[in-house]
Amino acid sequence: MVAFGTCALLALQLLIASPFSTAAPLAQSNNKNKPPPSYNTTQPPTDLNSTDPSYGTFAASNYWVANIRRQGKAAFHGDVNYKVYRNVKDYGAIGDGNADDTAAINRAISDGNRCGLGCDSSTDDPAFVYFPPGTYKVSRPIIQYYYTGLIGDALQLPVLKAAPNFEGMAVVDADPYTNTGANWYTNQNNFFRQIRNFVIDTTAMPQDRGAGIHWQVAQATSLQNIRFEMVRGGGAANKQLGIFMDNGSGGFMTDLTFNGGNYGAFLGSQQFTTRNMVFNGCNTAIFMNWNWAWTLKSISINNCKVGIDMANGGFNQTVGSVLVQDSKISNTPIGILTSFNAGSLPNTGGTLIVDNVEFQNCPDAIRHPDGTRVLAGNTVVQAWGQGRRYVGAGGERIQRAITPPVKPAALMGAGGKIFERSKPQYENVPVANFVSIKDKGARGDGNTDDTDAIQRAMNGLGPDQILYFDHGAYVITRTIVLPPRIKITGEFWPLIMASGPFFADQNALKPVWQVGKAGEQGAVEISDLIFQTKGPAPGAILMQWNLAGAAGANGLWDVHFRVAGTAGTQLQADKCTKNPGAPHGANPACMGAGMLFHIARTGSVYVENCWFWVADHELDQAPYNQIDIYNGRGVLIESQGPVWMYGTASEHNVLYNYQLNNAKNVYMALIQTETPYYQGNPDATTPYTPQTAIKDPDFRAVNGAGVKKAWGLRVIDSSDFLLYGGGLYSFFENYNQDCLRTESCQANMVSIEGSANNVHLFGLSTKASVNMVTRNGVGQVFDRDNRSNFCGTIMRWLQ
């Protein structure tokens, strides 16, 4: 993860100032001071889109989350009585709209000596904090500790209402500032958080202050199903905002509605994917303060003054790139405000892609701050771009309409848009239909072999039942084969841990979870789990997906693949601390899995907000060093499709982070990668032997500076592949950052090989790779020609 300061150039009156600083990956500085231890549609619930700020009284909930038996345990916490699940009313919250519930809510979050101020990260003390229906008045911020889920009732959204005398940065603060200007958590390492199912209301506050959520976060985080109610009208005097994001390295959010306020969302992060956001009556719907890459999908902006303002910095732009797709801006005079023109700097700063966006009663679809109309509105824009466009090796800087790509029918959903589906919350399923994995004999204690118990539970599940993984750590020693029709959800990321000799041979890869059999049709939904290893498992594929089915019937939501660096993995800093000072090979005791995720030829799956992470640093063990972990491969896609991937990242794998091999009908928005920090000591030739059957890259056959390093994205003999946003980064040569000065930490980042029919790369950003894109081993797009605010950025590449 990379430290990158921002400049909040507007007077937000939010108690901070964020200085603009030189981007650099962070040397770890954790300071942990704690003792040992039904089918959802793509739309949010009806009340989320309401513009009525009044709230009624709430009855007790039938939501299964409120009523299921709680058996989850934190397997690696020192206290057997530690509570994973908390109900805020058990801590004294009233929820009547009159009592001040601030202290009670914060007690519910912090109970158990959890990771707060002075603790940068911890995975052994998770907390799932449930809010029953009600109106919870708060006078100071609700502080979301590390590894915390704030989960409201999905049937009757609870209201978090700021009192008129509210003091603080935001109603919910995910990364508070101290009086010295320091954050509680390092922003780009601020992982593992969820907030969903709330109304956040600042209408009782004076209009010159107030924010809903301060969301300075990194990967494995999400906002979902939230409505922000702010003061309406007031013109320039209205300073309220729904989301304030000043920094970070995310991330994903979806199904959000913003009513009123000055800014619906004030955004700044390295990269992010946002989907299905509605803005009503804001002064500016989205203010893009800075980024490297950002994808906005299915955005609806109504009755605002400005839709998207990405003009920050003026002539010297702070925004790297913005991609707007399948969206609508209506009754708004200025759709998109941009400073990009013939003389703006940097060369590719302010890159913009507009793809299938309707501008209705919006006279200026795109406008420069000097008043120049860049693109007329009141039309549907199929494809338009500004920035550097490449056809093969030929590049030019443009600002005009572009030829739209052919979008395969297999990837499309309703209304001519790319298909999407929100994470199912099963809000209308009775609690009796949930089957606890612990009730079926699994222990989840991090030691017991739970393979047989889990397989029996899956095989015995009824057609209307949902398998519920109570929080815990479930050790798997052989392949588990999922039946073709099953729904699985976890209690705030229980751990599935591959272990033992069955997964030891790197030349005989075996799946840990095998979803269906080759050629099988079905419907499998999996949400809120984490897959990892317990010790080395170089022969393991943590998940293999063979199953196909109807669009969206098969999916992963908030499922993360996390190898090493955490309690219980036996792959931590005590064994695997970095050693850049001397040449060395790969320590066998520090090998992870052979592959994280394999979508096989017959598989089809929808993947949203999934992080495929090989740990670059320790999260639990003092002194929280950077570590060397050798994980063979990230995500391999051999599917004929369709495959959708929203808001995914794959980092620090030896051979590649993403590879498409003879794949077809694949859509990605936005992907993020990082090259292992230790390469090339050792380089990518060790410790994994290339396997020709899955077309591994063979780095033994190439020579030259920086060539023996992991591919960010490799596309081999594939077709109908659409990439809408990518941030692919290389920050080190054997932990040394001198290569950043010359943008040469590695030679190549994206490889297109063999046939490449209908392959399109939109909004691609890479860092410190001499060649951004190669075609059959020859450089076509070079970093030196495409400098942006931090990365090299191109608007489009096609063959």
Order of alpha helices (4+ residues) and beta strands (2+ residues): beta-beta-alpha-beta-beta-alpha-beta-beta-beta-beta-beta-beta-beta-beta-beta-beta-beta-beta-beta-beta-beta-beta-beta-beta-beta-beta-beta-beta-beta-alpha-beta-beta-beta-beta-beta-beta-beta-beta-beta-beta-beta-alpha-beta-beta-beta-beta-beta-beta-beta-beta-beta-beta-beta-beta-beta-beta
